[in-house]
Amino acid sequence: MSHSMIISGGTLVDGTGAESRKADVAVDDGVISRVGDLSDAEAEQTIDATGKLVTPGFVDLHTHLDAQIGWDPEMRPSSYHGVTTALIGNCGVTFAPCAEDNRSYLAKLMEAVEDIAADAIMDGLPWNWTSFGEYLDSLQTLRPALNVVGMCGHSAIRFEAMGDKSCDEGVQADDRELKRIVELVKESVEGGAVGFSTSRFLGHRVPDGRLTPGTWADERETSAIQRAVVEAGGRGGLFQAAPDMRTRYEVERRMFETGAELGCQVLFSGGTGPQGDGGVSRWEDFLGRNNEAGRRISSICHTRPSGSFFGLAQQAYLRTPAWRDLMKLPSIAERVAEMKKPEVREKLISEAIENGGFGQTARILHPMGFGDYPDYDLENQKNLQKLADEAGKDPVEVYVDRLIESEGKELWNLWAFGGALENQWNYMRLPYVIPMLGDAGAHVGQFTDADSPTFLLGELTRDRGVYTLEEAVHRISGKSAEVLGLKKRGEVREGWHADLNVIDYDELKSCHPEYVNDFPHNGGRLVVKSKGYDATIVAGQVVIENGEYTGHRPGEVIRDFIRS
Protein backbone atom coordinates (compact mmCIF):
# COMPACT_ATOMS: atom_id res chain seq x y z
CA MET A 1 0.00 0.00 0.00
CA SER A 2 1.27 3.49 -0.85
CA HIS A 3 0.85 6.66 1.22
CA SER A 4 1.63 10.33 0.77
CA MET A 5 3.96 10.32 3.77
CA ILE A 6 5.33 7.78 6.24
CA ILE A 7 7.15 8.72 9.41
CA SER A 8 9.09 5.56 10.13
CA GLY A 9 10.95 4.07 13.06
CA GLY A 10 10.05 6.69 15.66
CA THR A 11 9.03 6.49 19.29
CA LEU A 12 5.41 7.58 19.37
CA VAL A 13 4.26 9.81 22.25
CA ASP A 14 0.64 10.04 21.20
CA GLY A 15 -0.66 12.95 23.32
CA THR A 16 -2.99 10.88 25.50
CA GLY A 17 -0.51 10.41 28.34
CA ALA A 18 -0.15 6.72 27.49
CA GLU A 19 3.25 5.07 27.57
CA SER A 20 5.37 5.79 24.52
CA ARG A 21 5.87 3.01 21.97
CA LYS A 22 7.56 2.26 18.68
CA ALA A 23 5.23 2.94 15.75
CA ASP A 24 5.22 4.23 12.19
CA VAL A 25 2.72 6.88 11.13
CA ALA A 26 1.23 7.23 7.66
CA VAL A 27 -0.39 10.41 6.31
CA ASP A 28 -2.77 10.83 3.40
CA ASP A 29 -4.77 13.91 2.37
CA GLY A 30 -3.77 15.78 5.51
CA VAL A 31 -5.03 13.00 7.81
CA ILE A 32 -3.27 10.28 9.81
CA SER A 33 -4.26 7.17 7.87
CA ARG A 34 -2.35 4.40 9.67
CA VAL A 35 -0.42 3.95 12.92
CA GLY A 36 1.64 0.81 13.55
CA ASP A 37 4.13 -1.33 11.68
CA LEU A 38 4.28 0.04 8.13
CA SER A 39 7.45 -1.75 7.03
CA ASP A 40 5.54 -3.24 4.11
CA ALA A 41 4.18 0.10 2.88
CA GLU A 42 5.56 2.65 0.43
CA ALA A 43 5.28 6.43 0.42
CA GLU A 44 5.91 9.44 -1.78
CA GLN A 45 7.79 10.99 1.15
CA THR A 46 9.46 9.17 4.02
CA ILE A 47 10.76 10.79 7.18
CA ASP A 48 13.20 8.57 9.05
CA ALA A 49 12.41 9.07 12.73
CA THR A 50 14.71 6.35 14.04
CA GLY A 51 15.91 7.43 17.47
CA LYS A 52 13.48 10.36 17.43
CA LEU A 53 10.13 11.17 19.02
CA VAL A 54 6.90 11.49 17.06
CA THR A 55 4.32 13.64 18.85
CA PRO A 56 1.15 15.54 18.08
CA GLY A 57 1.63 19.17 17.17
CA PHE A 58 1.43 21.40 20.22
CA VAL A 59 -1.54 23.65 20.98
CA ASP A 60 -0.45 27.05 22.32
CA LEU A 61 -3.25 28.42 24.50
CA HIS A 62 -1.83 31.92 24.93
CA THR A 63 -0.63 33.94 21.97
CA HIS A 64 -1.22 37.47 20.69
CA LEU A 65 -0.48 36.80 17.04
CA ASP A 66 -3.72 38.55 16.01
CA ALA A 67 -1.92 41.32 14.13
CA GLN A 68 1.35 39.62 13.28
CA ILE A 69 -0.29 37.04 11.02
CA GLY A 70 -0.86 39.95 8.63
CA TRP A 71 2.83 40.33 7.80
CA ASP A 72 4.26 37.11 9.22
CA PRO A 73 1.95 34.25 8.23
CA GLU A 74 4.69 31.83 9.31
CA MET A 75 3.69 32.87 12.85
CA ARG A 76 7.20 33.04 14.28
CA PRO A 77 8.49 32.21 16.80
CA SER A 78 5.64 29.83 17.78
CA SER A 79 6.23 27.71 14.71
CA TYR A 80 9.90 27.23 15.66
CA HIS A 81 8.76 25.31 18.74
CA GLY A 82 6.48 22.54 17.60
CA VAL A 83 3.26 24.54 17.77
CA THR A 84 0.72 23.62 15.10
CA THR A 85 -2.36 25.37 16.53
CA ALA A 86 -2.33 28.80 18.18
CA LEU A 87 -5.08 30.45 20.21
CA ILE A 88 -5.24 34.20 19.52
CA GLY A 89 -7.35 36.94 21.09
CA ASN A 90 -6.13 36.47 24.65
CA CYS A 91 -6.47 39.03 27.46
CA GLY A 92 -9.43 40.79 25.85
CA VAL A 93 -7.21 42.45 23.22
CA THR A 94 -8.60 41.74 19.77
CA PHE A 95 -9.28 43.55 16.49
CA ALA A 96 -12.87 42.42 16.06
CA PRO A 97 -15.66 43.15 16.19
CA CYS A 98 -14.70 46.65 15.16
CA ALA A 99 -16.45 49.53 13.42
CA GLU A 100 -14.28 51.37 10.90
CA ASP A 101 -14.01 54.41 13.18
CA ASN A 102 -12.58 52.30 16.01
CA ARG A 103 -9.70 50.66 14.15
CA SER A 104 -7.06 53.14 15.24
CA TYR A 105 -8.16 52.89 18.86
CA LEU A 106 -7.77 49.10 18.92
CA ALA A 107 -4.36 49.34 17.26
CA LYS A 108 -3.18 51.87 19.83
CA LEU A 109 -4.59 49.72 22.63
CA MET A 110 -2.61 46.72 21.37
CA GLU A 111 0.50 48.91 21.21
CA ALA A 112 0.05 50.05 24.80
CA VAL A 113 -0.69 46.58 26.20
CA GLU A 114 1.39 44.28 24.02
CA ASP A 115 4.24 46.40 22.61
CA ILE A 116 3.44 46.24 18.90
CA ALA A 117 3.57 49.59 17.14
CA ALA A 118 0.14 50.88 16.13
CA ASP A 119 1.37 51.97 12.70
CA ALA A 120 2.60 48.43 12.04
CA ILE A 121 -0.83 47.10 12.98
CA MET A 122 -2.70 49.63 10.86
CA ASP A 123 -0.52 49.09 7.81
CA GLY A 124 0.13 45.37 8.29
CA LEU A 125 -3.49 44.19 8.38
CA PRO A 126 -6.07 44.50 5.58
CA TRP A 127 -8.79 45.82 7.95
CA ASN A 128 -11.50 44.54 5.64
CA TRP A 129 -13.92 43.45 8.37
CA THR A 130 -16.29 44.78 10.99
CA SER A 131 -17.58 41.52 12.52
CA PHE A 132 -15.53 38.80 14.16
CA GLY A 133 -16.57 36.26 11.54
CA GLU A 134 -15.30 38.57 8.80
CA TYR A 135 -12.01 38.93 10.69
CA LEU A 136 -11.59 35.14 10.69
CA ASP A 137 -12.42 35.10 6.96
CA SER A 138 -9.67 37.66 6.42
CA LEU A 139 -7.14 35.60 8.40
CA GLN A 140 -7.81 32.56 6.26
CA THR A 141 -7.02 34.53 3.09
CA LEU A 142 -3.60 35.31 4.58
CA ARG A 143 -2.78 31.56 4.44
CA PRO A 144 -1.20 31.08 7.87
CA ALA A 145 1.38 28.35 8.32
CA LEU A 146 -0.29 27.10 11.51
CA ASN A 147 -3.86 26.51 12.54
CA VAL A 148 -5.54 29.46 14.23
CA VAL A 149 -8.30 29.57 16.84
CA GLY A 150 -9.73 32.99 17.71
CA MET A 151 -11.46 34.51 20.72
CA CYS A 152 -13.47 37.73 20.69
CA GLY A 153 -12.18 40.21 23.25
CA HIS A 154 -13.65 42.34 25.99
CA SER A 155 -11.74 45.46 24.98
CA ALA A 156 -13.11 45.52 21.44
CA ILE A 157 -16.64 44.60 22.42
CA ARG A 158 -16.99 46.88 25.44
CA PHE A 159 -15.50 49.85 23.57
CA GLU A 160 -17.83 49.16 20.66
CA ALA A 161 -20.84 49.16 23.02
CA MET A 162 -19.86 51.88 25.52
CA GLY A 163 -17.26 54.09 23.89
CA ASP A 164 -14.54 55.87 25.87
CA LYS A 165 -16.18 55.42 29.27
CA SER A 166 -15.67 51.65 28.90
CA CYS A 167 -12.29 52.13 30.62
CA ASP A 168 -13.55 54.18 33.57
CA GLU A 169 -13.39 52.58 37.00
CA GLY A 170 -16.82 52.46 38.61
CA VAL A 171 -18.73 52.87 35.33
CA GLN A 172 -20.88 49.88 34.47
CA ALA A 173 -22.86 49.14 31.34
CA ASP A 174 -26.46 50.28 31.42
CA ASP A 175 -29.20 47.97 30.18
CA ARG A 176 -28.94 49.13 26.58
CA GLU A 177 -25.15 48.84 26.54
CA LEU A 178 -25.19 45.42 28.17
CA LYS A 179 -27.69 44.23 25.59
CA ARG A 180 -25.30 45.37 22.85
CA ILE A 181 -22.34 43.64 24.53
CA VAL A 182 -24.30 40.39 24.66
CA GLU A 183 -25.34 40.76 21.01
CA LEU A 184 -21.73 41.25 19.92
CA VAL A 185 -20.55 38.24 21.92
CA LYS A 186 -23.22 36.03 20.40
CA GLU A 187 -22.51 37.27 16.87
CA SER A 188 -18.80 36.60 17.36
CA VAL A 189 -19.26 33.07 18.69
CA GLU A 190 -21.76 32.28 15.95
CA GLY A 191 -19.17 33.64 13.49
CA GLY A 192 -16.51 31.18 14.63
CA ALA A 193 -14.98 32.49 17.86
CA VAL A 194 -14.09 29.68 20.27
CA GLY A 195 -15.20 31.96 23.08
CA PHE A 196 -14.48 35.22 24.85
CA SER A 197 -11.46 36.73 26.59
CA THR A 198 -11.06 39.43 29.20
CA SER A 199 -8.26 41.15 31.07
CA ARG A 200 -8.60 42.12 34.70
CA PHE A 201 -4.82 42.46 35.16
CA LEU A 202 -3.86 45.80 36.70
CA GLY A 203 -0.84 46.16 34.42
CA HIS A 204 -2.79 46.29 31.16
CA ARG A 205 -3.37 49.96 30.34
CA VAL A 206 -4.62 51.98 27.38
CA PRO A 207 -2.51 54.89 26.06
CA ASP A 208 -3.98 57.47 28.48
CA GLY A 209 -3.07 55.33 31.49
CA ARG A 210 -6.49 53.92 32.33
CA LEU A 211 -6.99 50.17 32.52
CA THR A 212 -8.30 48.29 29.50
CA PRO A 213 -12.06 48.01 28.86
CA GLY A 214 -13.48 45.17 30.91
CA THR A 215 -11.07 45.45 33.83
CA TRP A 216 -13.77 46.91 36.07
CA ALA A 217 -16.78 45.06 34.62
CA ASP A 218 -19.05 43.79 37.38
CA GLU A 219 -20.52 40.32 37.85
CA ARG A 220 -23.73 41.35 36.13
CA GLU A 221 -21.77 41.96 32.92
CA THR A 222 -19.35 39.01 33.10
CA SER A 223 -22.10 36.50 33.84
CA ALA A 224 -24.21 37.89 30.97
CA ILE A 225 -21.22 37.42 28.67
CA GLN A 226 -20.62 33.89 29.90
CA ARG A 227 -24.27 33.03 29.35
CA ALA A 228 -24.05 34.49 25.82
CA VAL A 229 -21.02 32.32 24.99
CA VAL A 230 -22.94 29.18 25.93
CA GLU A 231 -26.21 30.23 24.27
CA ALA A 232 -24.44 31.03 21.00
CA GLY A 233 -22.03 28.12 20.84
CA GLY A 234 -23.02 25.44 23.33
CA ARG A 235 -21.63 24.18 26.62
CA GLY A 236 -17.85 24.16 26.66
CA GLY A 237 -17.40 27.53 24.99
CA LEU A 238 -14.24 29.21 26.25
CA PHE A 239 -14.10 32.04 28.79
CA GLN A 240 -10.47 33.17 29.13
CA ALA A 241 -9.18 35.62 31.71
CA ALA A 242 -5.97 37.34 32.68
CA PRO A 243 -7.20 37.92 36.24
CA ASP A 244 -6.34 40.19 39.14
CA MET A 245 -5.77 37.59 41.83
CA ARG A 246 -3.89 39.88 44.21
CA THR A 247 -6.53 42.43 45.15
CA ARG A 248 -9.73 40.77 43.91
CA TYR A 249 -9.21 37.07 44.54
CA GLU A 250 -12.75 36.39 45.77
CA VAL A 251 -14.34 38.40 42.95
CA GLU A 252 -12.29 36.59 40.31
CA ARG A 253 -12.90 33.21 41.90
CA ARG A 254 -16.65 33.81 41.75
CA MET A 255 -16.33 34.89 38.13
CA PHE A 256 -14.60 31.59 37.27
CA GLU A 257 -17.10 29.47 39.17
CA THR A 258 -20.11 31.31 37.75
CA GLY A 259 -18.82 30.85 34.21
CA ALA A 260 -18.20 27.17 34.77
CA GLU A 261 -21.65 26.69 36.33
CA LEU A 262 -23.22 28.35 33.29
CA GLY A 263 -21.41 25.88 31.05
CA CYS A 264 -18.21 27.68 29.98
CA GLN A 265 -14.79 26.10 29.87
CA VAL A 266 -12.92 28.63 32.01
CA LEU A 267 -9.22 29.22 31.36
CA PHE A 268 -7.12 31.65 33.39
CA SER A 269 -3.49 32.68 33.65
CA GLY A 270 -2.03 31.63 36.99
CA GLY A 271 1.18 31.08 38.87
CA THR A 272 2.79 31.07 42.29
CA GLY A 273 4.52 33.40 44.70
CA PRO A 274 7.63 33.00 46.86
CA GLN A 275 5.91 32.81 50.27
CA GLY A 276 5.28 29.32 51.66
CA ASP A 277 3.98 27.03 48.94
CA GLY A 278 3.15 30.04 46.77
CA GLY A 279 -0.56 29.31 46.85
CA VAL A 280 -0.28 25.81 45.38
CA SER A 281 -2.44 24.14 48.03
CA ARG A 282 -5.13 26.80 47.63
CA TRP A 283 -5.23 26.31 43.87
CA GLU A 284 -5.13 22.54 44.24
CA ASP A 285 -8.26 22.74 46.35
CA PHE A 286 -10.00 25.25 44.08
CA LEU A 287 -9.30 23.45 40.80
CA GLY A 288 -9.86 19.99 42.19
CA ARG A 289 -13.11 20.82 43.96
CA ASN A 290 -14.63 22.55 40.94
CA ASN A 291 -13.60 20.02 38.33
CA GLU A 292 -14.72 17.11 40.47
CA ALA A 293 -18.12 18.83 40.62
CA GLY A 294 -18.25 19.01 36.82
CA ARG A 295 -17.24 22.67 36.52
CA ARG A 296 -14.55 22.91 33.87
CA ILE A 297 -11.82 25.30 35.03
CA SER A 298 -8.18 25.14 33.90
CA SER A 299 -5.12 27.33 34.34
CA ILE A 300 -2.11 28.05 32.19
CA CYS A 301 1.26 29.13 33.59
CA HIS A 302 4.80 30.10 32.67
CA THR A 303 7.30 27.30 32.22
CA ARG A 304 10.30 29.36 33.32
CA PRO A 305 11.10 32.57 35.20
CA SER A 306 10.06 35.47 33.03
CA GLY A 307 9.05 39.09 32.87
CA SER A 308 11.46 41.14 30.77
CA PHE A 309 14.83 40.94 29.00
CA PHE A 310 17.30 43.78 29.49
CA GLY A 311 20.48 44.61 27.60
CA LEU A 312 21.30 46.68 24.54
CA ALA A 313 18.53 45.49 22.20
CA GLN A 314 15.53 47.57 23.22
CA GLN A 315 15.52 47.89 27.01
CA ALA A 316 18.58 48.83 29.02
CA TYR A 317 16.75 49.07 32.37
CA LEU A 318 18.94 52.01 33.43
CA ARG A 319 17.53 55.38 32.33
CA THR A 320 19.95 58.13 33.24
CA PRO A 321 20.85 60.77 30.59
CA ALA A 322 23.99 58.84 29.59
CA TRP A 323 22.00 55.64 29.13
CA ARG A 324 19.27 57.41 27.18
CA ASP A 325 21.88 58.88 24.84
CA LEU A 326 23.47 55.48 24.40
CA MET A 327 20.18 53.79 23.50
CA LYS A 328 19.46 56.46 20.87
CA LEU A 329 22.28 55.04 18.75
CA PRO A 330 20.75 53.03 15.91
CA SER A 331 22.41 49.64 16.42
CA ILE A 332 23.74 47.33 19.10
CA ALA A 333 27.18 47.41 17.50
CA GLU A 334 27.30 51.22 17.71
CA ARG A 335 26.16 51.13 21.33
CA VAL A 336 28.91 48.66 22.23
CA ALA A 337 31.53 50.75 20.44
CA GLU A 338 30.41 53.79 22.43
CA MET A 339 30.47 51.85 25.72
CA LYS A 340 34.05 50.76 25.10
CA LYS A 341 35.24 54.38 25.33
CA PRO A 342 36.64 54.70 28.87
CA GLU A 343 34.99 58.04 29.55
CA VAL A 344 31.59 56.79 28.36
CA ARG A 345 31.87 53.59 30.38
CA GLU A 346 32.68 55.58 33.50
CA LYS A 347 29.78 57.96 32.96
CA LEU A 348 27.32 55.15 32.38
CA ILE A 349 28.40 53.53 35.64
CA SER A 350 28.71 56.60 37.83
CA GLU A 351 25.42 58.19 36.74
CA ALA A 352 23.53 54.96 37.29
CA ILE A 353 25.02 54.37 40.75
CA GLU A 354 24.27 57.95 41.78
CA ASN A 355 20.64 57.38 40.74
CA GLY A 356 20.22 54.21 42.78
CA GLY A 357 21.49 51.63 40.31
CA PHE A 358 19.53 48.40 40.20
CA GLY A 359 18.46 48.36 43.83
CA GLN A 360 16.66 45.17 44.83
CA THR A 361 16.07 44.32 41.17
CA ALA A 362 19.68 43.09 41.02
CA ARG A 363 18.54 40.05 43.02
CA ILE A 364 16.07 38.96 40.34
CA LEU A 365 18.09 39.80 37.22
CA HIS A 366 19.85 36.77 35.75
CA PRO A 367 22.32 36.80 32.83
CA MET A 368 21.62 34.38 30.01
CA GLY A 369 25.28 33.89 29.22
CA PHE A 370 27.56 34.09 26.20
CA GLY A 371 27.48 30.43 25.15
CA ASP A 372 25.91 28.79 22.14
CA TYR A 373 22.65 28.33 24.05
CA PRO A 374 21.12 30.39 26.85
CA ASP A 375 21.63 29.58 30.50
CA TYR A 376 18.44 30.30 32.42
CA ASP A 377 20.22 29.80 35.78
CA LEU A 378 17.69 27.37 37.22
CA GLU A 379 20.12 26.71 40.08
CA ASN A 380 19.68 30.39 40.99
CA GLN A 381 23.42 30.94 41.40
CA LYS A 382 24.10 33.83 39.03
CA ASN A 383 21.79 36.73 39.71
CA LEU A 384 23.34 40.15 39.22
CA GLN A 385 23.68 40.86 42.94
CA LYS A 386 25.52 37.58 43.57
CA LEU A 387 27.89 38.21 40.67
CA ALA A 388 28.58 41.70 41.95
CA ASP A 389 29.19 40.51 45.52
CA GLU A 390 31.61 37.84 44.30
CA ALA A 391 33.51 40.42 42.22
CA GLY A 392 33.45 43.09 44.93
CA LYS A 393 31.82 45.53 42.53
CA ASP A 394 28.59 47.43 42.17
CA PRO A 395 25.97 45.57 40.08
CA VAL A 396 25.99 48.41 37.54
CA GLU A 397 29.69 47.86 36.82
CA VAL A 398 29.20 44.12 36.39
CA TYR A 399 26.26 44.73 34.07
CA VAL A 400 28.18 47.20 31.90
CA ASP A 401 31.29 45.06 31.63
CA ARG A 402 29.37 41.92 30.71
CA LEU A 403 27.52 43.80 27.99
CA ILE A 404 30.85 44.99 26.60
CA GLU A 405 32.41 41.53 26.87
CA SER A 406 29.49 39.92 25.01
CA GLU A 407 29.54 42.60 22.30
CA GLY A 408 26.05 43.53 23.43
CA LYS A 409 24.61 40.08 22.79
CA GLU A 410 23.89 39.09 26.40
CA LEU A 411 20.38 39.50 27.73
CA TRP A 412 19.38 39.71 31.39
CA ASN A 413 16.20 37.91 32.39
CA LEU A 414 14.00 39.57 35.01
CA TRP A 415 12.44 36.89 37.22
CA ALA A 416 9.15 38.74 37.72
CA PHE A 417 6.97 35.64 37.21
CA GLY A 418 7.67 32.02 38.08
CA GLY A 419 10.87 32.71 39.98
CA ALA A 420 9.94 30.55 42.99
CA LEU A 421 10.94 27.47 41.04
CA GLU A 422 9.80 24.63 43.29
CA ASN A 423 6.46 26.34 43.88
CA GLN A 424 6.02 26.92 40.16
CA TRP A 425 6.86 23.33 39.31
CA ASN A 426 4.44 22.04 41.92
CA TYR A 427 1.75 24.29 40.45
CA MET A 428 2.52 22.98 36.97
CA ARG A 429 1.99 19.43 38.20
CA LEU A 430 -1.58 20.10 39.36
CA PRO A 431 -3.99 18.08 37.19
CA TYR A 432 -5.81 21.06 35.70
CA VAL A 433 -2.78 23.23 34.92
CA ILE A 434 -1.27 23.51 31.43
CA PRO A 435 2.34 24.74 31.24
CA MET A 436 1.97 26.97 28.20
CA LEU A 437 1.99 30.75 28.49
CA GLY A 438 4.17 31.68 25.54
CA ASP A 439 2.68 35.11 24.78
CA ALA A 440 3.97 34.99 21.19
CA GLY A 441 3.11 38.21 19.39
CA ALA A 442 3.06 40.23 22.61
CA HIS A 443 5.73 42.28 24.38
CA VAL A 444 7.73 41.57 21.25
CA GLY A 445 10.71 43.81 21.99
CA GLN A 446 10.65 43.25 25.74
CA PHE A 447 10.89 39.46 26.10
CA THR A 448 9.79 36.20 24.54
CA ASP A 449 8.50 33.00 26.12
CA ALA A 450 7.32 31.51 22.83
CA ASP A 451 9.83 28.68 23.30
CA SER A 452 7.78 27.39 26.25
CA PRO A 453 7.15 23.94 24.67
CA THR A 454 10.85 23.46 23.93
CA PHE A 455 11.91 24.59 27.40
CA LEU A 456 9.25 22.38 28.98
CA LEU A 457 10.31 19.25 27.14
CA GLY A 458 14.04 19.87 27.29
CA GLU A 459 15.05 21.67 30.46
CA LEU A 460 12.15 20.69 32.69
CA THR A 461 11.16 17.20 31.49
CA ARG A 462 14.29 15.63 30.03
CA ASP A 463 16.85 17.32 32.30
CA ARG A 464 14.95 17.81 35.58
CA GLY A 465 12.08 15.34 35.59
CA VAL A 466 9.38 17.86 36.45
CA TYR A 467 7.08 15.75 34.28
CA THR A 468 7.36 12.41 32.57
CA LEU A 469 7.75 12.81 28.82
CA GLU A 470 4.32 11.35 28.18
CA GLU A 471 2.62 13.70 30.65
CA ALA A 472 4.44 16.77 29.34
CA VAL A 473 3.40 16.06 25.76
CA HIS A 474 -0.17 15.31 26.86
CA ARG A 475 -0.50 18.65 28.64
CA ILE A 476 0.49 20.72 25.62
CA SER A 477 -1.28 18.64 22.98
CA GLY A 478 -4.19 16.40 23.98
CA LYS A 479 -5.16 18.32 27.10
CA SER A 480 -4.83 21.73 25.43
CA ALA A 481 -6.93 20.55 22.48
CA GLU A 482 -9.57 19.28 24.89
CA VAL A 483 -9.78 22.69 26.60
CA LEU A 484 -10.57 24.32 23.27
CA GLY A 485 -12.86 21.55 22.10
CA LEU A 486 -10.77 20.86 19.01
CA LYS A 487 -12.06 18.08 16.79
CA LYS A 488 -9.63 15.28 16.00
CA ARG A 489 -6.55 17.25 17.01
CA GLY A 490 -4.04 16.93 19.83
CA GLU A 491 -3.46 13.17 19.61
CA VAL A 492 -1.89 10.80 17.10
CA ARG A 493 -4.80 8.63 16.00
CA GLU A 494 -5.96 7.16 12.74
CA GLY A 495 -8.46 9.50 11.10
CA TRP A 496 -7.22 12.55 13.00
CA HIS A 497 -5.59 15.64 11.48
CA ALA A 498 -1.94 15.15 10.59
CA ASP A 499 -0.50 17.88 12.82
CA LEU A 500 2.72 16.29 14.04
CA ASN A 501 6.27 16.77 15.25
CA VAL A 502 9.40 14.69 14.73
CA ILE A 503 11.81 15.60 17.53
CA ASP A 504 15.45 14.77 18.27
CA TYR A 505 14.82 14.69 22.00
CA ASP A 506 18.46 14.47 23.05
CA GLU A 507 19.27 17.62 21.10
CA LEU A 508 16.12 19.60 21.91
CA LYS A 509 16.88 23.08 23.22
CA SER A 510 16.04 26.76 22.87
CA CYS A 511 18.45 29.10 21.14
CA HIS A 512 19.38 32.58 22.33
CA PRO A 513 16.69 35.16 21.63
CA GLU A 514 17.78 37.45 18.80
CA TYR A 515 16.64 41.01 18.20
CA VAL A 516 15.56 41.53 14.60
CA ASN A 517 13.93 44.39 12.72
CA ASP A 518 11.40 42.57 10.55
CA PHE A 519 8.10 44.25 11.46
CA PRO A 520 6.45 46.91 9.30
CA HIS A 521 8.24 50.27 9.45
CA ASN A 522 11.43 48.44 10.51
CA GLY A 523 9.97 47.59 13.90
CA GLY A 524 12.09 45.44 16.17
CA ARG A 525 11.32 42.33 18.16
CA LEU A 526 12.91 39.32 19.85
CA VAL A 527 12.78 35.97 18.06
CA VAL A 528 13.88 32.69 19.60
CA LYS A 529 14.68 29.68 17.44
CA SER A 530 15.22 26.08 18.48
CA LYS A 531 17.29 23.01 17.85
CA GLY A 532 15.86 19.51 17.75
CA TYR A 533 12.70 19.78 15.66
CA ASP A 534 13.47 17.64 12.63
CA ALA A 535 10.00 18.33 11.25
CA THR A 536 6.82 20.14 12.22
CA ILE A 537 3.89 19.02 10.10
CA VAL A 538 0.55 20.80 9.64
CA ALA A 539 -2.25 19.11 7.67
CA GLY A 540 0.26 16.59 6.34
CA GLN A 541 2.71 19.21 5.02
CA VAL A 542 6.15 19.87 6.49
CA VAL A 543 6.18 23.48 7.64
CA ILE A 544 9.47 23.43 9.55
CA GLU A 545 12.38 21.17 8.59
CA ASN A 546 15.48 21.19 10.79
CA GLY A 547 14.60 24.61 12.13
CA GLU A 548 13.94 26.26 8.79
CA TYR A 549 10.77 27.08 6.86
CA THR A 550 9.81 25.03 3.85
CA GLY A 551 7.42 27.60 2.39
CA HIS A 552 4.28 25.56 3.02
CA ARG A 553 1.38 27.43 4.63
CA PRO A 554 -1.45 24.93 5.10
CA GLY A 555 -2.92 26.31 8.33
CA GLU A 556 -6.67 26.41 8.90
CA VAL A 557 -8.67 29.02 10.77
CA ILE A 558 -10.70 26.64 12.93
CA ARG A 559 -14.31 27.63 13.61
CA ASP A 560 -16.04 24.39 14.55
CA PHE A 561 -15.63 22.89 18.02
CA ILE A 562 -16.84 20.05 20.21
CA ARG A 563 -19.80 21.43 22.15
CA SER A 564 -22.78 20.04 24.00
Secondary structure, 3 states (H helix, E strand, C coil): CEEEEEEECCEECCCCCCCCEECEEEEECCEEEEEECCCCCEEEEEEECCCCEEEECEEECCECCCCHHHCCCCCCCHHHHCEEEEEECHHHCCCCCCCHHHHHHHHHHHHHHHCCCHHHHHHHCCCCCCCHHHHHHHHHHCCCCCEEEEEEEHHHHHHHHHHHHHHCCCCCCCHHHHHHHHHHHHHHHHCCCCEEEEECCCCCECCCCCECCCCCCCHHHHHHHHHHHHHHHCCCCEEEEECCCCCCHHHHHHHHHHHHHHCCEEEEECCCCCCCCCCHHHHHHHHHHHHHCCCCEEEECCCCCEEEEECCCCCCCCCCHHHHHHHHCCCHHHHHHHHCCHHHHHHHHHHHHHCCCCHHHHHCEEECCCCCCCCCCCCCCCCHHHHHHHHCCCHHHHHHHHHHHCCCCCCEEEEEECCCHHHHHHHHHCCCEECCCCCECCCCCCCCCCCHHHHHHHHHHHCCCCCCHHHHHHHHCHHHHHHHCCCCCCCCCCCCECCEEEECHHHCEECCCEEEEEEHHHEEEEECCEECEEEEEECCEEEEECCEECCCCCCCECCCCCCC
